[in-house]
Amino acid sequence: MSGSNGRVLVTGAAGFIGSHLVSRLLDLGFDVLGLDSFCDFYDPAVKRANIATFDNNRSFRLFEADIRDVGAVRDSFGFFCPDIVIHLAAMAGVRPSIENPDLYRDVNVNGTAVILRQAVADGVRRILFASSSSVYGNAATVPFNENLPIDSPLSPYAETKISGERLCVACARQSGIPVTSLRLFTVFGPRQRPDLAISRFLAAVSCGRPIQVFGDGQSSRDYTYVTDIVDGIVSAIDSGLDVPAINLGNSHPVSLAGLIETVEQVCGRRAIIERLPMQPGDVDRTWADISLAGRVLGFVPRIGILDGVMRQWEWMKG
């Protein structure tokens, strides 16, 4: 392997965010080991396509394994000897977690514990954990800052991310290794999972199919473009960052109604809306206070919702 800036192990490397992150790390000269199980939450072929461009890059290796598999994780660390671990792998999605909470706890909590234990055993110098804005629940104070309590999860998914963060805090205290939870706010852009709202809305509206809209359209999300998220993650690698948690978001919430208007503008067609009740586990709003990320990472999101949705649509069209 030929990179020179360090050795980074990325779990969930073939996923939406992971594949963008791997691409950036390789461009920056890092050696990268991608660990991914290619689970069938959505078509594994999509994930394999995400990383196909890395096949001939001598600075990239793929290790196909489940993060819950202690032996396989040990082998992957032993093979690669990483300096940095960026743990993105997880079962994602609020609504599916309500249908299968045991699986979510097993993968997201037990799997995270396996990764942390092995990272400590191998003496890595930094661990970054992908957490979620869902840990804030329906916090009354906006924008959400990192000092808010995270003790009222609305879904099993949110519960698993809170548990993951607590494991990270314990790991840092016991090992002395800097461990930071990156609270990511509604990431979108090319390669976004097909089950997420922007992907579904673009696919449906462009073809004149109805879209399902839960609630009255006033719920809002802090949509954050994937390259902005990657900027934040990369900045955290060598920043001297020593905080337990930090928000990475756009800090400009968009209502569901506003998102639909944006999709209509991008597709050049009106949406056919099928209104349904709010779903269990969904929060009313997310809104990142990114002042801490700005101070310690120099984090400045650059891509707004219209520009980002247009880029995602261009990618979806091929």
C-alpha positions in Angstrom: 0.0 0.0 0.0 1.3 3.4 -1.0 -0.3 6.2 0.9 1.8 8.5 3.1 -0.5 10.5 5.4 -1.5 7.6 7.7 -3.6 4.5 7.9 -7.3 4.9 8.3 -9.8 2.0 8.9 -13.3 3.0 7.8 -16.2 0.7 8.8 -19.2 0.9 6.5 -16.8 2.0 3.8 -19.1 0.9 0.9 -22.1 2.8 2.1 -23.3 6.3 1.1 -21.2 8.4 3.4 -18.4 5.8 3.7 -17.7 5.6 0.0 -17.5 9.4 -0.3 -15.1 9.5 2.7 -12.9 6.8 1.3 -12.6 8.7 -1.9 -11.5 11.8 -0.1 -9.0 10.0 2.1 -7.4 8.4 -0.9 -7.2 11.7 -2.7 -5.4 13.1 0.4 -2.8 10.3 0.4 -4.0 8.1 3.2 -3.9 4.3 3.2 -7.4 3.1 3.7 -8.8 -0.2 4.8 -12.6 -0.4 4.1 -14.5 -2.8 6.3 -18.1 -3.6 5.2 -20.5 -6.5 5.5 -22.6 -5.7 2.4 -25.7 -6.5 4.3 -29.0 -6.6 2.4 -30.7 -3.6 4.1 -30.7 -2.3 0.5 -29.2 -3.9 -2.6 -25.6 -4.9 -1.9 -24.8 -4.4 -5.6 -25.4 -0.6 -5.0 -22.7 -0.6 -2.3 -20.3 -2.6 -4.5 -20.8 -0.1 -7.2 -20.0 2.7 -4.7 -16.5 1.4 -4.2 -15.8 -0.1 -7.6 -13.6 2.9 -8.6 -11.2 2.0 -5.8 -10.4 -1.5 -7.1 -7.2 -0.5 -8.8 -6.0 1.9 -6.1 -3.0 0.5 -4.4 -3.7 2.5 -1.2 -7.1 0.9 -0.7 -8.0 -2.6 0.6 -11.4 -4.0 1.3 -12.1 -6.4 4.2 -15.5 -8.0 4.0 -16.7 -8.7 7.5 -19.5 -8.0 10.0 -18.5 -5.6 12.8 -20.0 -8.1 15.3 -17.5 -10.8 14.3 -14.8 -10.5 16.9 -12.3 -12.7 15.0 -12.8 -11.0 11.7 -12.5 -7.6 13.2 -9.3 -8.6 15.0 -7.9 -10.0 11.7 -8.7 -6.8 9.9 -6.9 -4.7 12.4 -4.0 -7.1 12.5 -3.7 -7.0 8.7 -3.8 -3.2 8.5 -2.5 -1.7 11.8 -4.6 1.5 11.5 -3.6 4.8 13.1 -7.2 6.1 12.9 -10.6 4.3 13.1 -13.6 6.0 11.6 -16.6 3.9 12.6 -19.6 4.6 10.3 -21.1 1.1 10.0 -24.6 0.7 11.5 -28.1 -0.4 10.8 -29.7 2.9 9.7 -33.2 4.3 9.8 -35.7 5.2 12.4 -38.8 3.4 11.1 -37.0 0.0 10.4 -35.5 0.1 13.9 -39.0 0.0 15.3 -39.8 -3.1 13.4 -36.5 -4.9 14.4 -35.1 -3.3 17.5 -33.1 -6.3 18.6 -31.1 -6.4 15.3 -30.4 -2.6 15.6 -29.1 -3.0 19.2 -27.0 -6.0 18.2 -25.3 -4.3 15.3 -25.1 -0.7 16.5 -24.3 -1.3 20.1 -22.5 -4.7 20.3 -20.8 -4.1 17.0 -19.5 -0.7 18.2 -18.2 -2.3 21.4 -16.2 -4.8 19.2 -14.7 -2.0 17.1 -13.8 0.0 20.2 -12.2 -2.9 22.0 -10.1 -3.8 19.1 -9.1 -0.2 18.4 -7.8 0.1 22.0 -6.0 -3.3 21.9 -4.2 -2.1 18.7 -3.3 1.3 20.2 -4.8 3.5 17.5 -4.3 7.2 18.0 -7.9 8.5 17.4 -11.4 7.1 17.0 -14.3 8.9 15.3 -17.8 7.5 15.7 -20.7 8.4 13.5 -23.6 9.3 15.7 -26.8 11.0 14.7 -29.0 14.1 15.3 -31.6 11.6 16.5 -29.9 11.5 19.9 -31.5 14.9 20.7 -35.1 13.6 20.3 -37.6 16.4 20.3 -35.4 18.8 22.2 -37.2 22.0 23.0 -34.1 24.2 22.6 -33.0 25.1 19.1 -30.5 25.0 17.5 -29.4 21.7 19.1 -26.0 22.2 20.9 -23.8 19.5 22.2 -24.5 20.3 25.8 -28.2 19.3 25.6 -29.2 16.2 27.4 -29.6 13.1 25.2 -31.8 11.0 27.4 -35.2 11.0 25.5 -34.8 8.9 22.4 -37.9 8.5 20.2 -36.8 5.3 18.4 -34.6 2.2 18.9 -32.2 3.7 16.3 -31.8 6.8 18.4 -31.3 4.7 21.5 -28.5 2.7 19.9 -26.7 5.9 18.9 -26.9 7.2 22.5 -25.6 3.8 23.7 -22.8 4.0 21.2 -21.8 7.5 22.4 -21.7 6.3 26.0 -19.5 3.4 25.0 -17.2 5.9 23.3 -17.0 8.1 26.4 -16.2 5.1 28.5 -13.6 4.0 26.0 -11.9 7.4 26.0 -11.8 7.5 29.8 -10.4 4.0 30.2 -7.8 4.1 27.4 -6.8 7.7 27.1 -7.4 7.5 23.3 -9.3 10.5 21.9 -12.8 9.3 20.9 -15.3 11.7 19.5 -18.9 11.1 18.4 -19.8 13.1 15.3 -23.5 13.9 15.4 -24.5 13.9 11.7 -27.6 15.8 10.5 -29.7 14.3 7.7 -27.0 13.7 5.1 -27.9 13.8 1.4 -26.3 13.9 -2.1 -25.1 11.4 -4.7 -25.3 7.7 -3.6 -27.8 8.5 -0.9 -29.6 5.4 0.3 -32.7 4.7 -1.9 -35.0 4.5 1.1 -34.4 8.1 2.2 -36.8 11.0 1.4 -34.9 12.9 -1.2 -34.0 9.8 -3.2 -37.6 8.6 -3.0 -39.1 12.0 -3.8 -36.9 12.6 -6.8 -37.5 9.1 -8.3 -41.3 9.5 -7.8 -41.9 13.1 -8.8 -39.8 12.8 -11.9 -42.0 10.0 -13.1 -45.4 11.5 -12.0 -45.8 8.9 -9.2 -47.4 10.0 -5.9 -45.2 10.5 -2.8 -46.1 9.7 0.7 -45.9 12.7 3.0 -46.2 12.0 6.8 -47.8 14.8 8.7 -48.7 18.3 7.6 -45.4 19.2 6.0 -44.2 21.4 8.8 -41.7 19.0 10.3 -38.2 20.1 9.3 -34.7 18.6 8.9 -31.2 20.1 8.8 -30.3 18.6 5.4 -26.5 18.5 5.1 -24.7 17.7 1.8 -22.4 14.7 1.9 -19.2 16.5 0.9 -19.7 19.0 3.7 -20.0 16.1 6.1 -16.8 14.5 4.7 -15.1 17.9 5.2 -16.0 17.8 8.8 -14.9 14.2 9.3 -11.5 14.7 7.6 -10.9 17.9 9.6 -11.5 15.8 12.8 -8.6 13.4 12.0 -5.7 15.7 12.8 -7.4 18.6 14.5 -6.3 17.9 18.1 -10.0 17.4 18.7 -10.7 16.4 22.3 -14.4 16.7 22.9 -16.8 13.8 23.4 -19.3 14.9 20.8 -19.6 17.5 18.0 -22.4 18.4 15.6 -21.9 18.3 11.8 -24.9 19.9 10.1 -25.8 22.7 7.8 -27.6 24.8 10.4 -30.4 25.8 8.0 -33.5 23.6 8.6 -35.8 23.0 5.7 -39.5 22.1 6.2 -40.9 19.0 4.5 -43.1 21.2 2.4 -40.0 23.3 1.4 -38.2 20.1 0.5 -41.0 19.0 -1.8 -41.0 22.5 -3.4 -37.3 22.1 -4.1 -37.8 18.6 -5.6 -40.5 20.0 -7.8 -38.2 22.8 -9.0 -35.4 20.4 -9.7 -37.6 17.9 -11.6 -39.8 20.5 -13.3 -43.0 18.7 -12.2 -45.6 19.1 -9.5 -45.6 16.5 -6.8 -48.7 14.2 -6.3 -49.0 14.0 -2.6 -50.5 11.2 -0.5 -50.9 12.5 3.0 -50.4 10.1 5.9 -50.2 10.5 9.7 -46.8 11.3 11.4 -44.9 8.1 11.9 -43.8 6.8 15.4 -40.2 7.7 16.1 -40.0 10.7 13.8 -38.9 13.9 15.4 -40.5 17.2 14.7 -37.3 19.0 13.7 -33.6 18.9 13.6 -31.3 21.9 13.7 -27.6 21.8 14.3 -25.7 24.4 16.3 -22.4 24.1 14.5 -20.5 26.8 16.4 -18.3 24.3 18.2 -17.4 22.6 14.9 -16.6 26.0 13.4 -14.3 26.8 16.3 -12.4 23.6 16.6 -12.6 22.2 13.0 -13.0 25.3 10.9 -16.2 23.6 9.7 -18.2 25.7 7.2 -20.9 23.9 5.2 -20.9 25.1 1.6 -23.7 23.4 -0.3 -27.3 24.5 0.2 -30.5 22.5 -0.3 -31.3 23.5 -3.9 -27.7 23.1 -5.2 -27.4 19.8 -3.3 -30.7 18.3 -4.6 -29.8 19.3 -8.1 -26.4 17.5 -7.8 -28.2 14.4 -6.4 -30.7 14.5 -9.2 -27.9 14.7 -11.9 -26.2 11.7 -10.3 -29.5 9.7 -10.2 -30.1 10.4 -13.9 -26.6 9.0 -14.6 
